[in-house]
């Protein structure tokens, strides 16, 4: 059970990193335009 919980946590962490990277790149695009 512990390994399954950890795998789920790592998967969530990956999604969070992807989300923050996407938001950061989007924010960068907006700053370049203005």
N, C-alpha and C positions, 0 to 999 in steps of 0.2 A: 504493500500500500504506500509506503513511504516513497519508493521510486516513482510510482505513478503520479503522486502528488507533486513531486519535484519536476517531472517531465511536463506536467501541466503548467507549472510555474514558469519553467523555461520558455514554453511556447508563448505564454502571455507576455513575458518579458520581450520576446522577439517582436510580437505585434506592437508593443508599446514603443520599441525602438524604431520600427518602421513608421509608426504614426508620427513620432516626433521628427524623424528625418523628413517625412513628407511635408509636415507643417513648416519646418525650418526652410526647406527649399521654396515652398510657396511664399513664405514671408520674404525671402530673399528676392524672389521675382517681383513682388510688389514694391520693395524698396528700390529696385533698379529702375522701375518705370517712373517713380516719382522723385 
